[in-house]
């Protein structure tokens, strides 16, 4: 399949993104469209009408995931799914999540216009939620699609205004799934098109990234307990300075991470000191560590080395240490067959691409556990995301849509499928 260079593809993608971004647009810029808010309801209802106007079969599940289907002619019990999440972070950007929905819709629209009815169903999904921005729960949309949700997971959750999850859900006209463990047996592949949220593609001047792995994550809270004391009267050699110990641990962690090299990353994102006063030696320091890599064995090995070094430093300085690993998520490989289909279509249609990994989590990692799954990235300017300044060049947006068109054509219009 030779994808045409659609002269209005850039314009249509940008126009539709701005239209969708109007639901929840902030007065000072950015978009705030939180799960089950009125802005969320308006966006899903308007997308449903957009899908209907294009002749797609529209369905919404109980929790609010929205689907627009171009029905197949031959394999009616087989569906190729694409899309992403419609919710945003508070004061987020125009591209994260909603680009995958817009691109999926436009890809289906162009395939229908050029090739007519596919052999198997091609469907775009606007997923209810991924960000966890309103309630302390993430991936509500995709977790429901793949049967990973229990009612008890969310029923007692409240948002920042004290509103119960259930109350907000019912007010938005949604409910729990009647059969939460059921997984659709018609799904044959899922492709999520997303902005990179990093700066690799822009730095290398490449418009398409084909994701092979979503990195696993380990997150820790490290608590150092020393002794608070007077900053002027306590000699350096007599101190049990929790801040000093924490700094030495962080320095060792960074050196260790550099020695491992890419794609391992280790980040201290938060630190708290007590008593946090200018003239007192800190008696307590608490900091977080976020570690990511595409291989489980490397994650485990690095974590063990890091924590051993931290314990040695604590012992040598005479301070106490408590290490709490509160997140341990495995890396998720993408399906190699779907990855190869995207790669072959990029080659056939002369789209410049690179194979890469995702350091951030995405809905695709949930789908990958039940259906062949892959991701396509387009560049993010300066790697900025979750921010009103989030931006992707229109030509790169269009290149991503072309890559998606090629993959959906191969999966939806060929007899062999996947």
Long-range contacts (C-beta under 8 A, 24 or more apart in sequence): 1-345, 1-348, 1-349, 1-406, 1-409, 1-410, 1-413, 2-348, 2-349, 3-345, 3-349, 3-402, 3-405, 3-406, 3-409, 4-114, 6-110, 6-398, 9-106, 9-110, 9-398, 9-401, 9-402, 10-394, 10-395, 10-397, 10-398, 11-394, 12-106, 13-102, 13-103, 13-106, 13-394, 13-397, 13-398, 13-401, 14-394, 14-397, 16-102, 16-105, 16-106, 17-94, 17-95, 17-98, 17-99, 17-102, 17-397, 18-94, 20-46, 20-47, 20-98, 20-101, 20-102, 21-94, 21-98, 24-88, 26-91, 26-388, 28-388, 29-91, 29-388, 30-91, 30-92, 30-93, 30-387, 30-388, 31-88, 31-91, 31-92, 31-93, 31-94, 31-388, 32-88, 32-89, 32-90, 32-91, 32-92, 33-86, 33-87, 33-88, 33-92, 34-87, 34-88, 34-90, 34-133, 34-134, 34-159, 35-87, 35-128, 35-129, 35-133, 35-134, 35-135, 35-140, 35-168, 36-64, 36-134, 36-168, 36-169, 36-171, 36-172, 36-174, 37-134, 37-168, 37-172, 40-64, 40-86, 40-87, 40-128, 40-172, 41-172, 41-173, 43-86, 43-126, 44-86, 44-126, 44-128, 47-86, 47-101, 47-105, 47-126, 50-105, 51-105, 51-124, 54-105, 54-108, 54-109, 54-112, 55-112, 56-108, 56-124, 61-144, 61-145, 61-177, 62-174, 62-175, 62-176, 62-177, 62-178, 63-128, 63-140, 63-141, 63-144, 63-169, 63-174, 63-175, 63-176, 63-177, 64-128, 64-141, 64-169, 64-172, 64-173, 64-174, 65-125, 65-126, 65-127, 65-128, 65-141, 65-144, 65-145, 66-125, 66-126, 67-123, 67-124, 67-125, 67-126, 68-105, 68-108, 68-123, 68-124, 68-125, 69-121, 69-122, 69-123, 70-108, 70-111, 70-112, 70-117, 70-118, 70-121, 70-122, 70-123, 71-117, 71-121, 72-117, 72-118, 72-119, 72-120, 72-121, 72-122, 72-412, 73-117, 73-118, 73-119, 74-119, 74-120, 75-119, 75-120, 75-121, 75-417, 76-120, 76-121, 77-185, 77-186, 78-120, 78-121, 78-186, 78-188, 78-417, 79-120, 79-121, 79-122, 79-123, 79-184, 79-186, 79-187, 79-188, 80-120, 80-121, 80-122, 80-123, 80-188, 80-189, 80-190, 80-191, 80-408, 80-411, 80-412, 81-123, 81-124, 81-125, 81-187, 81-189, 81-190, 81-191, 81-367, 81-371, 82-107, 82-108, 82-122, 82-123, 82-124, 82-125, 82-190, 82-191, 82-192, 82-193, 82-404, 82-408, 83-123, 83-124, 83-125, 83-126, 83-127, 83-192, 84-125, 84-126, 84-127, 84-130, 84-192, 84-193, 84-194, 84-362, 84-363, 85-126, 85-127, 85-128, 85-129, 85-130, 85-131, 85-141, 85-142, 85-363, 86-126, 86-127, 86-128, 86-129, 87-128, 87-129, 87-130, 87-131, 87-133, 87-134, 87-141, 88-131, 88-133, 89-131, 89-133, 89-386, 90-133, 91-387, 91-388, 92-131, 92-386, 92-387, 92-388, 92-390, 93-384, 93-385, 93-386, 93-387, 93-388, 93-389, 93-390, 93-391, 94-390, 94-391, 95-195, 95-380, 95-385, 95-390, 95-391, 95-392, 96-194, 96-195, 96-197, 96-385, 96-386, 96-390, 97-130, 97-131, 97-194, 99-193, 99-194, 99-195, 99-378, 99-392, 99-397, 99-400, 100-192, 100-193, 100-194, 101-125, 101-126, 103-193, 103-397, 103-400, 103-401, 103-404, 104-193, 104-404, 106-401, 107-401, 107-404, 107-405, 107-408, 108-408, 110-405, 111-405, 111-408, 111-409, 111-412, 111-413, 115-409, 115-413, 118-412, 118-413, 119-412, 119-413, 119-414, 119-415, 119-417, 120-188, 120-411, 120-412, 120-417, 121-186, 121-412, 122-408, 122-411, 122-412, 127-363, 128-174, 130-362, 130-363, 134-159, 134-160, 134-168, 135-159, 135-165, 135-168, 137-165, 138-361, 139-361, 139-363, 139-366, 141-363, 142-363, 142-366, 142-367, 143-366, 144-177, 144-180, 145-183, 145-184, 145-366, 145-367, 146-183, 146-366, 146-367, 146-369, 146-370, 146-371, 147-180, 147-181, 147-182, 147-183, 147-370, 148-366, 149-177, 149-180, 150-180, 151-176, 151-180, 183-370, 187-370, 187-371, 188-371, 188-372, 188-411, 188-417, 188-418, 189-335, 189-338, 189-371, 189-372, 189-373, 189-374, 189-411, 189-418, 190-364, 190-367, 190-368, 190-371, 190-372, 190-373, 190-374, 191-338, 191-342, 191-373, 191-374, 191-375, 191-376, 191-404, 191-407, 191-408, 192-362, 192-363, 192-364, 192-367, 192-373, 192-374, 192-375, 192-376, 193-375, 193-376, 193-378, 193-400, 193-401, 193-403, 193-404, 194-362, 194-375, 194-376, 194-377, 194-378, 195-377, 195-378, 195-379, 195-380, 195-385, 195-390, 195-392, 196-377, 196-378, 196-379, 196-380, 196-383, 197-360, 197-380, 197-383, 197-385, 197-386, 198-359, 198-360, 198-380, 198-383, 199-379, 199-380, 199-382, 199-383, 200-356, 201-354, 201-356, 201-377, 201-378, 201-379, 201-380, 202-379, 202-380, 202-381, 202-382, 202-383, 204-354, 206-352, 206-353, 206-354, 206-379, 207-351, 207-352, 207-353, 207-378, 207-379, 207-395, 207-396, 207-399, 207-400, 208-346, 208-351, 208-352, 208-353, 208-354, 208-376, 208-377, 208-378, 208-399, 208-400, 208-403, 209-353, 209-354, 209-355, 209-356, 209-376, 209-377, 209-378, 210-339, 210-342, 210-343, 210-346, 210-353, 210-354, 210-355, 210-356, 210-374, 210-375, 210-376, 210-377, 211-334, 211-339, 211-356, 211-357, 211-358, 211-364, 211-374, 211-375, 211-376, 211-377, 212-294, 212-333, 212-334, 212-339, 212-355, 212-356, 212-357, 213-294, 213-331, 213-332, 213-333, 213-334, 213-357, 213-358, 214-294, 214-331, 214-332, 214-334, 214-357, 214-358, 214-360, 214-361, 214-362, 214-364, 214-365, 214-368, 214-375, 215-263, 215-292, 215-293, 215-294, 215-331, 215-357, 215-358, 215-359, 215-360, 216-292, 216-293, 216-294, 216-295, 216-296, 216-299, 216-329, 216-330, 216-331, 216-332, 217-290, 217-291, 217-292, 217-299, 217-327, 217-328, 217-329, 217-361, 218-290, 218-291, 218-292, 218-299, 218-303, 218-325, 218-327, 218-328, 218-329, 219-288, 219-289, 219-290, 219-291, 219-325, 219-326, 219-327, 220-288, 220-289, 220-291, 220-303, 220-307, 220-323, 220-324, 220-325, 220-326, 221-286, 221-287, 221-288, 221-323, 221-324, 221-326, 222-246, 222-249, 222-286, 222-287, 222-288, 222-289, 222-310, 222-321, 222-322, 222-323, 222-324, 223-284, 223-285, 223-286, 223-321, 223-322, 223-323, 223-324, 224-249, 224-284, 224-285, 224-286, 224-314, 224-319, 224-320, 224-321, 225-283, 225-284, 225-319, 225-320, 225-321, 225-322, 226-281, 226-282, 226-283, 226-284, 226-285, 226-317, 226-318, 226-319, 226-320, 227-281, 227-283, 228-274, 228-275, 228-280, 228-281, 228-282, 228-283, 228-284, 229-280, 229-281, 229-283, 230-279, 230-280, 230-281, 231-278, 231-279, 231-280, 231-281, 232-279, 234-281, 239-281, 240-281, 240-283, 240-317, 240-318, 240-319, 241-281, 241-282, 241-317, 241-319, 242-273, 242-274, 242-282, 242-283, 242-284, 242-285, 242-319, 243-273, 243-281, 243-282, 243-285, 244-317, 245-285, 245-313, 245-314, 245-317, 245-319, 245-321, 246-271, 246-285, 246-287, 248-313, 248-317, 249-309, 249-310, 249-313, 249-314, 250-287, 252-306, 252-309, 252-310, 252-313, 253-289, 253-306, 253-309, 253-310, 256-302, 256-305, 256-306, 256-309, 257-291, 257-302, 260-298, 260-302, 263-292, 263-293, 263-294, 263-357, 263-359, 264-291, 264-292, 264-293, 264-298, 264-302, 265-290, 265-291, 265-292, 265-293, 265-359, 266-290, 266-291, 266-292, 266-302, 266-306, 267-291, 292-359, 293-331, 294-331, 294-357, 295-331, 296-330, 296-331, 299-331, 329-361, 332-364, 332-365, 332-368, 332-369, 333-368, 334-364, 334-368, 334-373, 334-374, 334-375, 335-368, 335-372, 335-373, 335-374, 337-372, 337-418, 338-372, 338-373, 338-374, 338-407, 338-411, 338-418, 339-374, 341-374, 341-407, 341-410, 341-411, 341-418, 342-374, 342-376, 342-403, 342-406, 342-407, 344-410, 345-403, 345-406, 345-407, 345-409, 345-410, 346-403, 346-406, 348-406, 349-402, 349-403, 349-406, 351-399, 351-402, 351-403, 351-406, 352-399, 353-403, 372-418, 374-407, 376-400, 376-403, 376-404, 376-407
